[in-house]
Amino acid sequence: GDKKIPLGIFYRSERPSYEDQLLQIKEKPLIETPVERSSAVELFKK
């Protein structure tokens, strides 16, 4: 008979989605998070 290549799910890994891993959007949407602007001048002094 014909030999077929098996297709489908070979394994399954239970892990959180990308969105679940981001603390910034865990509580509320990113668009509702206030933007904190800071100067990079202090970083360049070091």
TIKEKOL-701642 format. One record per residue: residue in three letters; x, y, z of N, C-alpha, C in turn. Coordinates in nm, 2 decimals, decimal comma, always signed. Layout:
<atoms>
@residuo ALA	n.xx X	n.yy Y	n.zz Z	ca.xx X	ca.yy Y	ca.zz Z	c.xx X	c.yy Y	c.zz Z
...
</atoms>
This chain:
<atoms>
@residuo GLY	n.xx +0,08	n.yy -0,12	n.zz +0,00	ca.xx +0,00	ca.yy +0,00	ca.zz +0,00	c.xx +0,09	c.yy +0,13	c.zz +0,00
@residuo ASP	n.xx +0,01	n.yy +0,23	n.zz -0,01	ca.xx +0,08	ca.yy +0,36	ca.zz +0,00	c.xx +0,13	c.yy +0,40	c.zz +0,14
@residuo LYS	n.xx +0,25	n.yy +0,44	n.zz +0,15	ca.xx +0,30	ca.yy +0,49	ca.zz +0,28	c.xx +0,28	c.yy +0,64	c.zz +0,28
@residuo LYS	n.xx +0,22	n.yy +0,68	n.zz +0,39	ca.xx +0,19	ca.yy +0,83	ca.zz +0,41	c.xx +0,27	c.yy +0,88	c.zz +0,52
@residuo ILE	n.xx +0,31	n.yy +1,01	n.zz +0,51	ca.xx +0,38	ca.yy +1,08	ca.zz +0,62	c.xx +0,27	c.yy +1,12	c.zz +0,72
@residuo PRO	n.xx +0,29	n.yy +1,09	n.zz +0,85	ca.xx +0,20	ca.yy +1,13	ca.zz +0,95	c.xx +0,20	c.yy +1,28	c.zz +0,97
@residuo LEU	n.xx +0,08	n.yy +1,34	n.zz +0,97	ca.xx +0,07	ca.yy +1,48	ca.zz +0,99	c.xx -0,01	c.yy +1,50	c.zz +1,12
@residuo GLY	n.xx +0,01	n.yy +1,61	n.zz +1,19	ca.xx -0,07	ca.yy +1,64	ca.zz +1,30	c.xx +0,01	c.yy +1,69	c.zz +1,42
@residuo ILE	n.xx -0,05	n.yy +1,68	n.zz +1,54	ca.xx +0,02	ca.yy +1,73	ca.zz +1,66	c.xx +0,11	c.yy +1,61	c.zz +1,71
@residuo PHE	n.xx +0,24	n.yy +1,64	n.zz +1,72	ca.xx +0,33	ca.yy +1,53	ca.zz +1,77	c.xx +0,35	c.yy +1,55	c.zz +1,92
@residuo TYR	n.xx +0,34	n.yy +1,67	n.zz +1,97	ca.xx +0,35	ca.yy +1,69	ca.zz +2,11	c.xx +0,27	c.yy +1,82	c.zz +2,14
@residuo ARG	n.xx +0,24	n.yy +1,83	n.zz +2,27	ca.xx +0,17	ca.yy +1,95	ca.zz +2,32	c.xx +0,24	c.yy +2,00	c.zz +2,44
@residuo SER	n.xx +0,27	n.yy +2,13	n.zz +2,44	ca.xx +0,33	ca.yy +2,19	ca.zz +2,56	c.xx +0,24	c.yy +2,30	c.zz +2,62
@residuo GLU	n.xx +0,20	n.yy +2,27	n.zz +2,74	ca.xx +0,11	ca.yy +2,37	ca.zz +2,81	c.xx +0,19	c.yy +2,48	c.zz +2,86
@residuo ARG	n.xx +0,17	n.yy +2,60	n.zz +2,81	ca.xx +0,24	ca.yy +2,72	ca.zz +2,86	c.xx +0,15	c.yy +2,84	c.zz +2,84
@residuo PRO	n.xx +0,18	n.yy +2,95	n.zz +2,92	ca.xx +0,09	ca.yy +3,07	ca.zz +2,90	c.xx +0,12	c.yy +3,13	c.zz +2,77
@residuo SER	n.xx +0,01	n.yy +3,20	n.zz +2,72	ca.xx +0,03	ca.yy +3,28	ca.zz +2,60	c.xx +0,12	c.yy +3,39	c.zz +2,61
@residuo TYR	n.xx +0,16	n.yy +3,45	n.zz +2,50	ca.xx +0,25	ca.yy +3,57	ca.zz +2,50	c.xx +0,19	c.yy +3,68	c.zz +2,58
@residuo GLU	n.xx +0,06	n.yy +3,71	n.zz +2,56	ca.xx -0,01	ca.yy +3,82	ca.zz +2,63	c.xx -0,01	c.yy +3,79	c.zz +2,78
@residuo ASP	n.xx -0,02	n.yy +3,67	n.zz +2,83	ca.xx -0,03	ca.yy +3,64	ca.zz +2,97	c.xx +0,11	c.yy +3,66	c.zz +3,04
@residuo GLN	n.xx +0,21	n.yy +3,65	n.zz +2,96	ca.xx +0,35	ca.yy +3,67	ca.zz +3,02	c.xx +0,39	c.yy +3,82	c.zz +3,04
@residuo LEU	n.xx +0,32	n.yy +3,91	n.zz +2,97	ca.xx +0,35	ca.yy +4,05	ca.zz +2,98	c.xx +0,28	c.yy +4,11	c.zz +3,10
@residuo LEU	n.xx +0,35	n.yy +4,16	n.zz +3,20	ca.xx +0,29	ca.yy +4,22	ca.zz +3,32	c.xx +0,22	c.yy +4,35	c.zz +3,28
@residuo GLN	n.xx +0,26	n.yy +4,42	n.zz +3,18	ca.xx +0,20	ca.yy +4,55	ca.zz +3,14	c.xx +0,06	c.yy +4,53	c.zz +3,10
@residuo ILE	n.xx +0,02	n.yy +4,42	n.zz +3,04	ca.xx -0,11	ca.yy +4,41	ca.zz +2,99	c.xx -0,19	c.yy +4,30	c.zz +3,06
@residuo LYS	n.xx -0,14	n.yy +4,26	n.zz +3,18	ca.xx -0,21	ca.yy +4,15	ca.zz +3,25	c.xx -0,33	c.yy +4,21	c.zz +3,32
@residuo GLU	n.xx -0,32	n.yy +4,33	n.zz +3,37	ca.xx -0,43	ca.yy +4,40	ca.zz +3,45	c.xx -0,53	c.yy +4,47	c.zz +3,36
@residuo LYS	n.xx -0,47	n.yy +4,55	n.zz +3,26	ca.xx -0,55	ca.yy +4,63	ca.zz +3,17	c.xx -0,48	c.yy +4,64	c.zz +3,03
@residuo PRO	n.xx -0,56	n.yy +4,68	n.zz +2,93	ca.xx -0,50	ca.yy +4,69	ca.zz +2,80	c.xx -0,38	c.yy +4,79	c.zz +2,80
@residuo LEU	n.xx -0,29	n.yy +4,77	n.zz +2,71	ca.xx -0,17	ca.yy +4,85	ca.zz +2,70	c.xx -0,20	c.yy +4,99	c.zz +2,67
@residuo ILE	n.xx -0,30	n.yy +5,02	n.zz +2,59	ca.xx -0,34	ca.yy +5,15	ca.zz +2,55	c.xx -0,39	c.yy +5,23	c.zz +2,67
@residuo GLU	n.xx -0,43	n.yy +5,17	n.zz +2,78	ca.xx -0,48	ca.yy +5,24	ca.zz +2,90	c.xx -0,37	c.yy +5,26	c.zz +3,00
@residuo THR	n.xx -0,25	n.yy +5,21	n.zz +2,97	ca.xx -0,13	ca.yy +5,22	ca.zz +3,06	c.xx -0,07	c.yy +5,36	c.zz +3,04
@residuo PRO	n.xx -0,05	n.yy +5,44	n.zz +3,14	ca.xx +0,01	ca.yy +5,57	ca.zz +3,12	c.xx +0,16	c.yy +5,56	c.zz +3,08
@residuo VAL	n.xx +0,20	n.yy +5,65	n.zz +3,00	ca.xx +0,34	ca.yy +5,65	ca.zz +2,95	c.xx +0,43	c.yy +5,73	c.zz +3,04
@residuo GLU	n.xx +0,53	n.yy +5,67	n.zz +3,09	ca.xx +0,63	ca.yy +5,75	ca.zz +3,18	c.xx +0,75	c.yy +5,78	c.zz +3,09
@residuo ARG	n.xx +0,76	n.yy +5,91	n.zz +3,07	ca.xx +0,88	ca.yy +5,95	ca.zz +2,99	c.xx +0,99	c.yy +5,99	c.zz +3,08
@residuo SER	n.xx +1,11	n.yy +5,95	n.zz +3,05	ca.xx +1,22	ca.yy +5,98	ca.zz +3,13	c.xx +1,34	c.yy +6,02	c.zz +3,04
@residuo SER	n.xx +1,43	n.yy +6,09	n.zz +3,09	ca.xx +1,55	ca.yy +6,13	ca.zz +3,01	c.xx +1,66	c.yy +6,03	c.zz +3,02
@residuo ALA	n.xx +1,72	n.yy +6,00	n.zz +2,91	ca.xx +1,83	ca.yy +5,90	ca.zz +2,90	c.xx +1,96	c.yy +5,97	c.zz +2,94
@residuo VAL	n.xx +1,97	n.yy +6,10	n.zz +2,97	ca.xx +2,09	ca.yy +6,17	ca.zz +3,00	c.xx +2,16	c.yy +6,10	c.zz +3,12
@residuo GLU	n.xx +2,09	n.yy +6,07	n.zz +3,22	ca.xx +2,15	ca.yy +6,01	ca.zz +3,34	c.xx +2,21	c.yy +5,87	c.zz +3,31
@residuo LEU	n.xx +2,16	n.yy +5,80	n.zz +3,21	ca.xx +2,22	ca.yy +5,67	ca.zz +3,18	c.xx +2,35	c.yy +5,69	c.zz +3,10
@residuo PHE	n.xx +2,36	n.yy +5,80	n.zz +3,02	ca.xx +2,48	ca.yy +5,82	ca.zz +2,94	c.xx +2,59	c.yy +5,88	c.zz +3,03
@residuo LYS	n.xx +2,56	n.yy +5,94	n.zz +3,14	ca.xx +2,66	ca.yy +5,99	ca.zz +3,23	c.xx +2,74	c.yy +5,88	c.zz +3,30
@residuo LYS	n.xx +2,68	n.yy +5,76	n.zz +3,31	ca.xx +2,75	ca.yy +5,65	ca.zz +3,38	c.xx +2,84	c.yy +5,58	c.zz +3,27
</atoms>
